[in-house]
Every structure is written in structure tokens, then in C-alpha cells.
């Protein structure tokens, strides 16, 4: 089963080494790992995708949470979520085949971000299967793909807000002393009256 973990980690040296060492000890291969700044000051958001038995999810999550500098962990494998990946693909381009590549890029709703006399660079954001589809079509012409760079998966739960986001949303509609409004109420447009 594919597990997707989202963890908030302190923005300090050595955190990724601890995470990678944990998965090495558990003998679990990391399929994708993406880290970047988050909405929380001094914390980074880590999205990790791995393949392991379904029953191992809780154990992996508990082990991640025990690591030093890990603040919060969520296993969103079975939850409704939105997943995207970014790919940069450099392809060989000549005046003869450039128009064909432009047409292909338009079909896949990608875009050209760099153009030289010998090559062009395609940027594509989407689900993994869409990116794989473009790469497969480009590979039909041998020697066309020169280089591929992919970000790994970025995943976010649909309709689920962490407490800091809910507090920020509430802060704009109610007094800061009353933080009892749920994310569902906020989404529906309801407000909580201060006491």
C-alpha cells in the first residue's frame, strides 16, 4: 500500500538525516520526499510517500512522531486530498520539430519556460499520471528528452484545516478569545459571536 505522510518539522540541520535513517532502519523505501517552508514560522512541511503494508501506517507515523524536531505527523493515505507534482523537462528542439513540441505542450496544458537554439524546457504541474503521459509521448522520438527534474509529490487534505489555519481564519471574524468555531462552520460562512 502507498502511504503519504505529512509532517511539520523544525527548520534545523539534521532533520532529514533522522527521517531517512528511520526509514532505513524500518527497511522501507521512500518513493518521494518533498520539503519546503510552511505557514508556521520556523517549521518546514515534509511530504513523504512510501510503500509498505497497510497495517504498518500507524507504526511508521508513531516512529516519525518520536523523532527529535518532528512537531506533527499526519498519515493522509486514505483521506480525500489533492496531490500535485512539478516537472521540468528539457528536450532537444530544432526549427523543424519546434512547432510539433509546442502543440504537444498545449495538449498537455504544460508551458515552455526556456527556449534556446538547440533545446527548450517544459514546465508541467499535475498528477503523476499526467506527467508520465507527457514523458512517454516525448520518449517516442529517441533522443528528444535531454534532462528531467521532478519535485516529488505535494499533498494537502481537502477540507481539513490544521489548528493554526483555523485560528487565523477565526481571527478575522471573531474576537481572539473565542476559538470554538469549527472549520466546517467557517467554510459554511457562519460566525461565532463573542461573549
C-alpha positions in Angstrom: 0.0 0.0 0.0 1.1 3.6 -0.7 1.3 5.7 2.4 1.6 9.5 2.3 2.8 11.2 5.5 2.8 15.0 6.0 5.0 16.1 8.9 5.8 19.5 10.3 9.5 19.6 11.3 11.7 22.2 12.9 13.8 24.1 10.4 17.1 22.8 11.7 20.1 20.9 10.3 20.0 17.1 10.6 16.2 16.6 10.5 16.2 15.0 7.0 19.0 12.7 8.1 16.9 11.4 11.1 13.9 10.8 8.8 15.9 9.0 6.2 17.7 6.9 8.9 14.3 5.9 10.4 13.1 4.5 7.0 16.4 2.8 6.5 16.1 1.1 9.9 12.5 0.1 9.1 13.7 -1.2 5.7 11.1 0.9 3.9 11.9 2.6 0.6 11.0 6.3 0.3 9.3 6.8 -3.1 9.0 10.6 -2.9 10.2 13.2 -0.4 9.4 16.9 -0.6 10.3 19.6 1.9 9.7 23.3 2.0 8.6 26.2 4.2 5.2 26.1 5.7 2.6 28.5 7.0 4.1 28.0 10.5 7.1 30.2 11.3 10.4 28.2 11.8 8.7 24.9 10.7 9.0 23.1 7.4 6.4 20.9 5.8 7.7 17.5 4.8 5.6 15.3 2.4 6.8 11.7 2.3 5.5 8.9 0.2 6.4 5.2 0.8 5.2 1.7 0.0 4.6 -0.6 3.0 1.8 -3.0 4.3 -1.4 -1.3 5.2 -1.0 -2.2 8.9 2.4 -0.5 9.1 1.0 3.0 8.7 0.3 3.6 12.3 3.7 2.2 13.4 5.5 4.5 10.8 3.6 7.5 12.0 4.3 6.8 15.6 8.0 6.4 14.9 8.1 9.6 12.9 6.5 11.5 15.7 9.1 10.2 18.2 11.9 11.7 16.2 13.6 14.8 17.6 12.5 18.0 15.8 9.3 16.5 14.5 6.3 18.5 15.7 3.3 16.9 14.0 2.6 13.9 11.7 -0.4 13.0 9.6 -1.0 9.9 7.5 -3.3 11.0 4.7 -3.2 7.9 2.6 -6.9 7.2 2.8 -8.1 10.7 3.2 -9.6 12.9 0.5 -6.7 15.0 -0.7 -5.2 17.0 -3.6 -1.8 15.8 -4.9 0.4 17.5 -7.4 3.9 17.2 -8.8 6.1 19.6 -10.7 8.3 18.5 -13.6 10.9 20.4 -15.7 11.7 18.5 -18.9 14.4 19.7 -21.3 14.0 18.4 -24.8 16.1 18.7 -28.0 14.4 21.1 -30.4 15.2 22.1 -33.9 13.4 24.6 -36.2 11.7 21.6 -37.9 10.2 19.9 -34.8 9.6 23.0 -32.6 6.0 23.5 -33.7 5.2 19.9 -33.0 6.6 20.2 -29.5 4.6 23.4 -28.9 1.4 21.6 -30.0 2.2 18.7 -27.7 2.8 21.1 -24.7 -0.6 22.8 -25.4 -2.4 19.4 -25.4 -1.0 18.5 -22.0 -1.6 22.0 -20.6 2.1 22.5 -19.8 4.1 25.5 -20.8 7.5 26.4 -22.3 9.7 28.3 -19.7 13.0 28.4 -21.6 14.0 28.3 -25.3 17.4 28.1 -27.0 18.6 27.3 -30.5 19.1 23.6 -29.5 16.6 22.9 -26.8 13.5 24.0 -24.9 12.3 23.5 -21.3 8.8 22.4 -20.5 7.2 23.0 -17.1 4.3 20.8 -16.1 2.3 20.7 -12.9 -0.2 17.9 -12.3 -0.9 14.4 -11.1 1.8 11.8 -11.6 0.0 10.0 -14.4 -0.4 13.2 -16.5 3.4 13.9 -16.2 4.2 10.3 -17.0 1.9 10.6 -20.1 3.8 13.6 -21.4 7.2 11.9 -20.8 6.0 8.8 -22.6 5.0 10.7 -25.7 8.2 12.7 -25.7 10.2 9.4 -25.5 8.6 8.1 -28.7 11.1 10.2 -30.5 14.5 8.9 -29.4 17.0 11.4 -28.2 14.4 14.1 -27.7 14.5 14.2 -23.8 17.8 15.6 -22.6 17.0 16.0 -18.9 14.2 15.5 -16.4 13.8 17.1 -13.0 10.8 16.3 -10.8 9.7 17.7 -7.4 8.1 14.7 -5.8 4.5 14.7 -4.6 2.9 17.6 -2.8 -0.2 16.6 -1.0 -2.8 18.5 1.1 -6.0 17.2 2.7 -9.3 18.5 1.2 -11.4 20.5 3.7 -9.3 19.7 6.7 -7.6 22.6 8.4 -4.8 22.5 11.0 -5.5 24.4 14.2 -3.2 27.3 13.2 -5.1 27.9 9.9 -8.5 27.7 11.7 -7.3 30.2 14.3 -6.1 32.6 11.6 -9.4 32.3 9.8 -11.4 32.8 13.0 -9.2 35.8 14.0 -10.6 37.7 11.0 -14.3 37.2 12.0 -14.4 37.0 15.8 -12.7 38.1 19.0 -9.4 36.2 19.6 -10.6 34.9 22.9 -13.2 32.6 21.3 -11.6 29.9 19.2 -14.5 27.4 19.3 -15.7 27.7 15.7 -15.1 24.6 13.6 -13.6 24.5 10.2 -17.0 23.3 8.8 -18.7 26.4 10.3 -16.1 28.7 8.8 -16.5 27.1 5.4 -20.3 27.5 5.6 -19.8 31.2 6.4 -21.1 31.1 9.9 -19.5 33.3 12.6 -19.3 33.0 16.3 -20.5 35.8 18.4 -18.0 36.9 21.1 -19.3 36.7 24.7 
